[in-house]
Amino acid sequence: MMQLNVRPLLTWLTAVTVIMAALTSPARAGDQENVLYTFTGDANRWPSGSLLFDASGNLYGTTYAGEVFQLVPAGGSWTYNTLYDFSTGGEDNTWGLTFDSAGDLYGTTWRDGSTDYGVVFELLPSKSGTWRKKVIRGFKGTAGGSNAPSGNVIFDKAGNLYGVAVVSNVGIVFKLTPRKRGQWKEEILRAFGSQGINAGLVFDSTGNLYGTTSAGGAYGAGTVFKLSLVKGKWTEQVLYDFTGGSDGSNPDSGVLLDAAGNLYGTTSYGGTDGGGVVFELTPGQNGKWSESVVENFHYHPYSLIADTSGNLYGTAGELVFELQHLKDGQWREDVLYRFTGADAHAGPQGLVFDSAGNLYGATWAGGVYGSGTIYELTP
């Protein structure tokens, strides 16, 4: 049996899907948890990354063991359906999902069991309810090296896909452009060497891309970068170099962009408590960006989402938290839920809102069988 890639298990890394929710949430301390599904073990284990809703209210997600799954609500319960299993031939990490306008699902996997290397895939639904896999890009590199995408992929307005990968131990940002007969053309926008790019990207309104590297930069503690298309070429601007001190160290998830152009994200280490920070980057004059720490944590904050009031939500170890943006510009932390007890849920990951303001997420371990859960938090 193939050994799982331990990097995401140690840092709660997943493909980061950054979701802005169209709602306004008040302070929510004391949410109630409802377990929607408990993973049973063996091939059915270890959910990874953020969940995704479709227009009908069905949930979609992925697992470290290689499943792409769907949860369908009916009569107060949820039915689990496996849409595709990549684990044929070994255990495979899948990293979060994205819909296109036709309802097809796109995602990445650390290892495709049929090809033995990482791929970007498309899942196409049929009238019979089954889903067919199509590999649109394989990442086969030098033997013994890491050759796989990480994080989710995103679309631009023209239908091109963007993502990050490690090929022959070199981190890259790539673009996939659809061609005739279902083929895709790859373009490498930026190569980062061994800096450790392993989280998804986000666009601004003018088509610039933003992301993070978990290492490298002026102090070796990671960066936040911007990629801009200038006269047909993509150019990189490092917006911030983490020092590894009170400002944070080693960002392992992507960034979130608000309407004012500020960026928010998390680091896995550093800060005054040593376990990472939630940070804000604010653009200033002459293209300079300033960093401020929103909140310090004892253990690995991860994967922020936001509501339209500018409040931030995320996970950190056993906590699900809200950072409420106060009128004076300050922030207040509320713990919405803490996973404890004999049936403790270890390692909360990315979150998503439904239209009613309930939060949904996954834990990669814990639950009755120790293999993780899908849960709902209700105010």
DAKA-V419984 format. One record per residue. N is the residue number from 1. PHI is phi in whole degrees, -180 to 180 (999 if undefined). Layout:
N | PHI
N | PHI
This chain:
1 | 999
2 | -66
3 | -76
4 | -66
5 | -66
6 | -82
7 | -56
8 | -69
9 | -69
10 | -83
11 | -115
12 | 60
13 | -73
14 | -147
15 | -55
16 | -86
17 | -107
18 | -91
19 | -125
20 | -95
21 | -94
22 | -88
23 | -159
24 | -120
25 | -113
26 | -79
27 | -59
28 | -127
29 | -56
30 | 88
31 | -66
32 | -100
33 | -99
34 | -130
35 | -79
36 | -86
37 | -156
38 | -115
39 | -73
40 | -95
41 | 105
42 | 54
43 | -74
44 | -101
45 | -160
46 | 60
47 | -61
48 | -132
49 | 79
50 | -83
51 | -86
52 | -139
53 | -93
54 | -100
55 | -67
56 | -92
57 | 88
58 | -81
59 | -102
60 | -129
61 | -163
62 | -136
63 | -130
64 | -63
65 | -80
66 | 106
67 | -93
68 | -106
69 | -128
70 | -131
71 | -116
72 | -111
73 | -81
74 | -163
75 | 62
76 | 87
77 | -124
78 | -127
79 | -102
80 | -92
81 | -123
82 | -86
83 | -82
84 | -160
85 | -122
86 | -84
87 | -82
88 | -60
89 | 94
90 | 157
91 | -86
92 | -140
93 | -88
94 | -108
95 | -129
96 | 101
97 | -132
98 | -142
99 | -90
100 | -99
101 | -68
102 | -90
103 | 92
104 | -79
105 | -102
106 | -124
107 | -165
108 | -131
109 | -137
110 | -67
111 | -154
112 | -88
113 | -59
114 | -88
115 | -120
116 | 72
117 | -146
118 | -72
119 | -142
120 | -97
121 | -124
122 | -123
123 | -111
124 | -110
125 | -78
126 | -114
127 | -65
128 | -80
129 | 97
130 | -85
131 | -122
132 | -109
133 | -88
134 | -133
135 | -81
136 | -103
137 | -161
138 | -107
139 | -116
140 | -93
141 | -126
142 | -69
143 | -62
144 | 84
145 | -95
146 | -80
147 | -136
148 | -163
149 | -77
150 | -143
151 | 82
152 | -82
153 | -103
154 | -131
155 | -99
156 | -94
157 | -66
158 | -91
159 | 91
160 | -84
161 | -106
162 | -130
163 | -167
164 | -126
165 | -155
166 | -118
167 | -125
168 | 52
169 | 68
170 | -114
171 | -78
172 | -135
173 | -107
174 | -123
175 | -126
176 | -117
177 | -110
178 | -68
179 | -122
180 | -68
181 | 59
182 | 75
183 | -85
184 | -129
185 | -103
186 | -98
187 | -132
188 | -89
189 | -82
190 | -161
191 | -110
192 | -109
193 | 64
194 | -98
195 | -72
196 | 88
197 | -86
198 | -149
199 | -137
200 | -68
201 | -110
202 | -142
203 | -93
204 | -98
205 | -69
206 | -103
207 | 94
208 | -77
209 | -106
210 | -128
211 | -164
212 | -133
213 | -116
214 | -82
215 | -146
216 | 79
217 | 86
218 | -62
219 | -117
220 | 74
221 | -107
222 | 104
223 | -142
224 | -114
225 | -126
226 | -129
227 | -114
228 | -124
229 | -90
230 | -125
231 | 52
232 | 83
233 | -123
234 | -90
235 | -117
236 | -103
237 | -125
238 | -80
239 | -81
240 | -157
241 | -107
242 | -72
243 | -89
244 | 88
245 | -104
246 | -68
247 | -82
248 | 109
249 | -154
250 | 63
251 | -69
252 | -113
253 | -125
254 | -77
255 | -114
256 | -118
257 | -109
258 | -95
259 | -67
260 | -87
261 | 91
262 | -83
263 | -111
264 | -128
265 | -165
266 | -132
267 | -120
268 | -84
269 | -139
270 | 79
271 | 83
272 | -69
273 | -99
274 | 83
275 | -106
276 | 106
277 | -138
278 | -98
279 | -121
280 | -124
281 | -114
282 | -116
283 | -73
284 | -128
285 | -75
286 | 59
287 | 74
288 | -84
289 | -118
290 | -113
291 | -106
292 | -135
293 | -88
294 | -79
295 | -158
296 | -99
297 | -133
298 | -87
299 | -153
300 | 42
301 | -64
302 | -152
303 | 55
304 | -81
305 | -128
306 | -142
307 | -102
308 | -75
309 | -87
310 | 88
311 | -75
312 | -108
313 | -134
314 | -168
315 | -128
316 | -154
317 | 61
318 | -91
319 | -103
320 | -111
321 | -126
322 | -121
323 | -112
324 | -86
325 | -84
326 | -83
327 | -65
328 | -85
329 | 88
330 | -84
331 | -126
332 | -126
333 | -92
334 | -123
335 | -85
336 | -81
337 | -160
338 | -124
339 | -81
340 | -140
341 | 93
342 | -63
343 | -103
344 | -63
345 | -102
346 | -88
347 | 67
348 | -58
349 | -123
350 | -67
351 | -120
352 | -149
353 | -90
354 | -97
355 | -69
356 | -93
357 | 92
358 | -80
359 | -102
360 | -128
361 | -159
362 | -132
363 | -115
364 | -79
365 | -141
366 | 80
367 | 83
368 | -58
369 | -103
370 | 73
371 | -113
372 | 106
373 | -144
374 | -112
375 | -132
376 | -123
377 | -113
378 | -112
379 | -60
